[in-house]
Amino acid sequence: MKYSQRILFFLAADSFIVLCSVLVSYLLRFEGSIPEPFWNSMPYAMALIWIVTWSVFYFSNLYRRVWKYASIGELVLIIRTTTIALGVNLVLYVAVRALEVDVVIPLSIFLLSWMTTTIGIAASRLIWRIVRGNQVKIQPHHKKALIVGAGDAGTLVAKELKHFPDTTLYPVAFIDDDPAKLYMEVGGLPVVGTRRDIPAIVKRLGIDTIILALPSAAKTDIANVIKICKKTSAHIKILPRVSDVIHGNVSISTIRDVNVEDLLGRDPVAVDLKGIAEYVTNKTILVTGAGGSIGSELCRQISGFNPEKLLLLGHGENSIYAIENELKRKFPNLAYETIIADVQDRQRIVEVFDKYRPAVVFHAAAHKHVPLMERNPAEAIKNNVIGTKNVAQCANLFGVERFVLISTDKAVNPTSVMGTTKRIAEMIIQSLNRRSMTKFVAVRFGNVLGSRGSVIPIFKQQIKEGGPVTVTHPEMVRYFMTIPEAVQLVIQAGAIAEGGETFVLDMGEPVKIAKLAHDLIRLSGLEPDRDIKIEYIGMRPGEKLYEELLTAEEGTAGTTHDRIFIGKPSTFSVREFMAKLEKLEQAASNNYMPVDPEQLKAMLKDIVPTYQLPAANLEEAKNRQKAAEAVVKRLKLEVALSAEK
């Protein structure tokens, strides 16, 4: 029904109710026998009460309510508006009587009409809700839904599902850990158990879908519930945002599938907005590799701090074009420049620094794929080593305030060309920091969920194609965090940098890649090894079963942020390092002679003595992994103890 039609309908209905209530009030007042003088004054009473009541109803937005979903709030609104109308009626009647108008209306009529009008209007809305708000009955095509959380969000979801005719889900029960709700009914649905009972209840009730309606719960709590839900064959969905409940925006569209990010169970990163603003706001900021996963997210988040100008530098025109268009939409007032350049081209990088004079540089440009770089070591050296050297030296030459290198956990005791080149990149900025006014720092972290070429997008594509999902080794583990989470910590690390540090981000607990594959298949509503096969294809060149965030030699120290640690820089001879680096650069950049990959790897080994081949067997790999985990645990314990002191 259109809004204008609703107004006319309720005008007619409410007019009838108000006029009848006045008549009933007279009959009640005079016990069924209305004296003639008061009978003659009744039309005046009806006119006054009707005009005032309807006007108050209209201007109090009573007719904008969707009565199909009426509840206590709407009843309170009816009582409030009829009470306001009563007050206005009394004031107007007293004013009319003061003018000595010969119309006598007993004051009790106003009170009785208020009571009868309130009852009549409330009853009419209840009837409207009953007639128009009949809930959809469960149909053969419906999938049974179990809602976890019988609070405000859960009851709103249940109501929406019950009254939404096109949904394929139908709620049959609640799960809630509150003992006061257990075995009670909420919104017509029984609360059948706690989270521990989910597997048994899914089996007993034949549940197809579990909906997590816990928008205000901590992420760790949600992750624990998801772990229990994964033991069932039911599809898992989630209502993600507490703001949906606050603003009453709970609907079918806000319910989404559970993501891998939900499984990590980490609470949002707390950032020092003031500290970040001080070194980013009103400054010219350069981001290299701005079209990549990390670089583009850096651009998004930095844009929110109102830089004077944001420089987006990248080698691939398509990716730079994409992030440029996105920033145009999201930050229409942002001053920016898009720069197509290769960090290996020193002259071009000098031109960029000379023209724009950036105050802060985030260096995210790098080759990152381990197997590809094993086959193309010269390209890894040119991009990750020479490219970093060019950008870092320009930062020193042109007086940049801060230089933040995006590094990787693969730089620790590297077993790959890629990891070794990133370790050399760290050494380059550490050597420059010793003699520069620029604060050079590196930020080291593990894998990010959803980055291009990472396992998550690959697994999702393989699942979409019907499998198989390919996993390198059943024992392989990796550290994971989300892209926004990693970038927030990178920007935060830049704020607390003093120069020369290697910041290490707390990545939480490592995750088995095989388990990740199982989870992704399950979250897609499928069964591993039944609907989607998992194949183990063996480790690729340069890979190791585990990753390390720190070496025993680096040690660690705490910072003002509980998710960021400082790995103390290892000592090395800068003179000797630069001499070896020059030879490596010449060997990798020799365009007139064939490059021997093995010779390049030997030169990398000479610069980074911890560069080693991957473990020869599973037992050796596990021993290395245990040693690495012991280092991290010991160093974190040291940080915790020093913080207590």
Secondary structure, DSSP 8 states (H G I E B T S, - for coil): --HHHHHHHHHHHHHHHHHHHHHHHHHHHTTT---HHHHHHHHHHHHHHHHHHHHHHHHTTGGGS-GGG--HHHHHHHHHHHHHHHHHHHHHHHHHHHTT-S----HHHHHHHHHHHHHHHHHHHHHHHHHH-------TT-EEEEEE--SHHHHHHHHHHHH-TT-SEEEEEEE---TTTTTSEETTEEB---GGGHHHHHHHHT--EEEE--TTS-HHHHHHHHHHHTTSSSEEEE---HHHHHTT---GGG-EE--HHHHH--------HHHHHHHHTTSEEEEETTTSHHHHHHHHHHHTT--SEEEEEES-HHHHHHHHHHHHHH-TT--EEEEE--TT-HHHHHHHHHHH--SEEEE------HHHHHH-HHHHIIIIIIHHHHHHHHHHHTT-SEEEEEEEGGGSS--SHHHHHHHHHHHHHHHHHTT-SSEEEEEEE-EEET-TTSHHHHHHHHHHTT--EEES-TT-EE-EEEHHHHHHHHHHHHHH--SS-EEEE---S-EEHHHHHHHHHHHTT--BTTTB-EEE----TT--SS--S--TTT--EE-SSTTEEEE------HHHHHHHHHHHHHHHH-SSS---HHHHHHHHHHH-TT-----SSHHHHHHHHHHHHHHHHHHHHHHHHHHH-
